[in-house]
Amino acid sequence: MKVLIAGGAGFIGSTVASACLDSGIVPVILDNLVTGRREFTTDRIFYEGDIADAALLDAVFADHPDIEAAIDCAALIVVPESVADPLRYYTENVAKGIQFLGHLRRNNCRRLLFSASASIYATGDDFTVDEGSPVDPLSPYARTKAVFETALRDIAAAGEMQVASLRYFNPIGADPTMRTGLQVRRPTHALGKMVEAMTTGEKFMVTGVDWPTRDGSGIRDYVHVWDLAQAHIKALRRFDELVATGDTPGYQVVNLGTGTGTTVRELLSAFEAVTGRPLPSVETGRRPGDNAGSYTRSERAAKLLGWRPQHSLEEGIRHTLQWFERRDRVLSAGD
Ligand SMILES: NC(=O)c1ccc[n+]([C@@H]2O[C@H](COP(=O)([O-])OP(=O)(O)OC[C@H]3O[C@@H](n4cnc5c(N)ncnc54)[C@H](O)[C@@H]3O)[C@@H](O)[C@H]2O)c1
């Protein structure tokens, strides 16, 4: 099997590409390298360019007429940036995404796995959500993801494409063999901030301690990126059956999380247990645009994909630390 991975030079896309290679699926990577890294495409079939570039997409399919499905991981993902420049986010994540769908369809590629986001969910009373839970995206970034999903459902309902939207929770870790990992030097999520605090000797900031969670800090569902990648392999292998099960014919939504909520304070304890050292922390106020968070209660991924995460929170932390130790050797150029 051969698949097109848009955004395949990014954190999640490159991990999915590695998982494809390990399972005998040939990935064809398309990425404009706006945040992705050329180093992640070494020894892989790679086209540098934009998902909206009609001529480039036609060339990709002319070279690889045997592509059976596409995975769309191409997007801008930084929440504060999306608040400052929503036009750019709607252009890249929505307008160009729609053009990309047209290019896929013109080239008769009608199967799509979409990198959707659990950040679109409204926080429920008990912090758990499933695929039918209400949606209330709080940032322009999250709204671009919700808007695009809505378009995908309409397009699938009309029989123009078949789509599975995979709603990721909070990916951590790296490819366990360390081919790829998070390319960003200073990630803004809690685990990234812990690694940074450990490295610089500064205190880790627990941002928000008055959420209505069990210990007041925000709650998340940290899922290992290698487990996420494996879910894509399973979804590719049973794609037609998967999309046939949706309420909308040809369209299905699947939460990809562990089903366990972890608060920031619990993540900090796990981090300290993995490193064997205390990490000094300080409590501060909520960050603008944050919410209490959520974790999945859905069994749909287990039922429809036969997928359950295999890696623990501690393994996710360990692989994150290993990756950051190695990052500067893999990513030689620039920052
Ligand atoms: N990282 C998370 O926490 C998370 C959570 C839920 C969902 N997602 C979704 O997963 C997907 C991948 O996220 P990631 O964390 O790997 O981010 P990333 O920034 O590492 O990867 C995105 C990739 O897309 C490429 N890209 C962006 N716009 C493009 C365009 N117009 N044409 C071609 N390439 C383009 C970038 O160069 C990059 O390689 C995104 O759709 C994101 O919304 C991410």
The ligand as an SDF file (V2000), in Angstrom:
LIG
                    3D

 44 48  0  0  0  0  0  0  0  0999 V2000
    0.5310   18.3710   18.3240 N   0  0  0  0  0  0  0  0  0  0  0  0
   -0.6570   18.3540   18.9160 C   0  0  0  0  0  0  0  0  0  0  0  0
   -0.7620   18.5620   20.1390 O   0  0  0  0  0  0  0  0  0  0  0  0
   -1.9030   18.0360   18.1070 C   0  0  0  0  0  0  0  0  0  0  0  0
   -3.0770   17.6850   18.7930 C   0  0  0  0  0  0  0  0  0  0  0  0
   -4.2220   17.4170   18.0430 C   0  0  0  0  0  0  0  0  0  0  0  0
   -4.2020   17.5220   16.6560 C   0  0  0  0  0  0  0  0  0  0  0  0
   -3.0540   17.8900   16.0380 N   0  0  0  0  0  0  0  0  0  0  0  0
   -3.0540   18.0100   14.5680 C   0  0  0  0  0  0  0  0  0  0  0  0
   -2.0820   17.1270   14.0290 O   0  0  0  0  0  0  0  0  0  0  0  0
   -1.5480   17.6830   12.8310 C   0  0  0  0  0  0  0  0  0  0  0  0
   -0.0290   17.6440   12.8920 C   0  0  0  0  0  0  0  0  0  0  0  0
    0.4120   18.3950   14.0090 O   0  0  0  0  0  0  0  0  0  0  0  0
    1.9340   18.3910   14.4750 P   0  0  0  0  0  0  0  0  0  0  0  0
    1.9420   18.4980   15.9640 O   0  0  0  0  0  0  0  0  0  0  0  0
    2.6650   17.2990   13.8160 O   0  0  0  0  0  0  0  0  0  0  0  0
    2.3970   19.8140   13.9050 O   0  0  0  0  0  0  0  0  0  0  0  0
    3.7000   20.1640   13.0390 P   0  0  0  0  0  0  0  0  0  0  0  0
    3.7650   21.6510   12.9430 O   0  0  0  0  0  0  0  0  0  0  0  0
    4.8730   19.4440   13.5860 O   0  0  0  0  0  0  0  0  0  0  0  0
    3.3530   19.5300   11.6270 O   0  0  0  0  0  0  0  0  0  0  0  0
    2.5780   20.1650   10.6400 C   0  0  0  0  0  0  0  0  0  0  0  0
    3.2860   19.9380    9.3110 C   0  0  0  0  0  0  0  0  0  0  0  0
    2.4990   20.4680    8.2560 O   0  0  0  0  0  0  0  0  0  0  0  0
    3.3340   21.2130    7.3880 C   0  0  0  0  0  0  0  0  0  0  0  0
    2.4530   22.1990    6.7440 N   0  0  0  0  0  0  0  0  0  0  0  0
    1.7250   23.1780    7.3430 C   0  0  0  0  0  0  0  0  0  0  0  0
    1.0190   23.8500    6.4210 N   0  0  0  0  0  0  0  0  0  0  0  0
    1.3030   23.2890    5.2130 C   0  0  0  0  0  0  0  0  0  0  0  0
    0.8740   23.5490    3.8710 C   0  0  0  0  0  0  0  0  0  0  0  0
    0.0260   24.5460    3.5880 N   0  0  0  0  0  0  0  0  0  0  0  0
    1.3690   22.7720    2.8720 N   0  0  0  0  0  0  0  0  0  0  0  0
    2.2480   21.7610    3.1450 C   0  0  0  0  0  0  0  0  0  0  0  0
    2.6810   21.4860    4.3980 N   0  0  0  0  0  0  0  0  0  0  0  0
    2.2120   22.2440    5.4140 C   0  0  0  0  0  0  0  0  0  0  0  0
    4.4070   21.8000    8.2860 C   0  0  0  0  0  0  0  0  0  0  0  0
    5.5960   22.1620    7.6030 O   0  0  0  0  0  0  0  0  0  0  0  0
    4.6510   20.6390    9.2520 C   0  0  0  0  0  0  0  0  0  0  0  0
    5.6120   19.7440    8.7620 O   0  0  0  0  0  0  0  0  0  0  0  0
   -2.1490   19.0870   12.7000 C   0  0  0  0  0  0  0  0  0  0  0  0
   -3.2360   19.0200   11.8100 O   0  0  0  0  0  0  0  0  0  0  0  0
   -2.6570   19.3980   14.0910 C   0  0  0  0  0  0  0  0  0  0  0  0
   -3.7580   20.2770   14.0600 O   0  0  0  0  0  0  0  0  0  0  0  0
   -1.8970   18.1380   16.7130 C   0  0  0  0  0  0  0  0  0  0  0  0
  1  2  1  0
  2  3  2  0
  2  4  1  0
  4  5  1  0
  4 44  2  0
  5  6  2  0
  6  7  1  0
  7  8  2  0
  8  9  1  0
  8 44  1  0
  9 10  1  0
  9 42  1  0
 10 11  1  0
 11 12  1  0
 11 40  1  0
 12 13  1  0
 13 14  1  0
 14 15  2  0
 14 16  1  0
 14 17  1  0
 17 18  1  0
 18 19  2  0
 18 20  1  0
 18 21  1  0
 21 22  1  0
 22 23  1  0
 23 24  1  0
 23 38  1  0
 24 25  1  0
 25 26  1  0
 25 36  1  0
 26 27  1  0
 26 35  1  0
 27 28  2  0
 28 29  1  0
 29 30  1  0
 29 35  2  0
 30 31  1  0
 30 32  2  0
 32 33  1  0
 33 34  2  0
 34 35  1  0
 36 37  1  0
 36 38  1  0
 38 39  1  0
 40 41  1  0
 40 42  1  0
 42 43  1  0
M  CHG  2   8   1  16  -1
M  END
$$$$
